């Protein structure tokens, strides 16, 4: 049994309790854990709050139109860098790399050893 807050409700019924079987609680909890090597970025880029409404309107407008054709010759296509293809181990479809973020510093500092006096 655990407490949770229902943000859709105001007033005294906002805080609720839920009882789940151990397996179901663990399954729901692990939905929020990222695999190793991944870093969560919330509302980054197109969905950033200051420009979300305008960006979504522009995206919808562009999706309704026909895609622009790009005139490339065979020589231009040969010089384009090819990204490595990674395949999802769960569904088998290719993963698309959007960006690779380099780690600037360790997420957690190593523990400091203290001398015992």
N, C-alpha and C positions, 0 to 999 in steps of 0.2 A: 504494500500500500504506500502510495506517495502522493504528495500535494502538487498541484499544478494550477496555473493561472489562465483562465479563459479570457483573453483580451477582447473578445467580441461582446462580452457582457459587462455592464457596469453595476455597481452596488454590492450587496452582501453575497450574492451568488457567484461572484467573480472567482474566488478561490474554491477549488474543488479537490476532491480526493478520488483516486482511481486505484483499484486493486487488479493486478494482472498476475498470471502464472509467470514463473521465473523465466521460461523460454521466451514468452511473448515480450516481457519487459526487456530482456537482453537483446532480442531482435530489434525492437524499436529504438533502444539506446544505441545500438551499433549502426543504425541508419545515419546517425550524426557524426560518426567517426570516419575520418578520411583515411584512405590507404597510405602507407609509408611513402614519403617523397612528395606528397601533395600538400598544398597550402591553401587554406580557404580565403577567398577574396569576396567580400560582400558588396554587392551593388557597385561594381567597378565599371568604368567605361560608359557604355551606352545607357546603362540603367542607373547611373549616378543620379541622386535626387535632384540637384539643381537644374538638370536639363532633361530629365526623363520624359516628360510629357512631349516636348518638342522633338526629341530623338525618336520616340515611338511613332509620332505622327509622320515624320520624314521617312522612317523605315516602311511604314504601311503604304505611303505614297509610292516609294520606289518599288515595292513588291508588286503593286498593281500594274506598273508599267512593264514593257518588254525589256529584257536585258540588252544592254548595249553590246554590239558586236565589236570585238577587238581585232583589228587588222594586223596580223603578224605573219611574217614570212617563215619558211621552214628553218632558215638560219637563226632567227630570233628564238624560236622554240627550242632549238638544240642548246642554246647558251643559258637557258633558264635553269636555276639550281633545283634539284629534285630533293624534296624532303624525305627522310626515311619513313617507311610505312610501318606503323605499329597496329597490331590486331588485338581487339578486345578479347580477353580470355573467357569472358562470359557469353557474349553473343556472336563473336567471330567477325564483326564488322570492323572496317578500318577506322582508327582513331585519327582525328585531324588535329595537328599541332597548331595552336593559335599563336602562342608565344612561349618562350622559355625564360623563366625568371631565375636569375642568378642569386644565390644566397649572399647577402652582404655581411652578415655576422651570425654567429650561432643563435638559435632561438632561445636556448637555455644556457646560462653560463655554467661552466663546470663547477662542481662543489669545491668550496674553499676548505682546505685542511687547517684545522686549528690545533695548536700545541696545547697539550694538557699541562696545567701547572700544579 
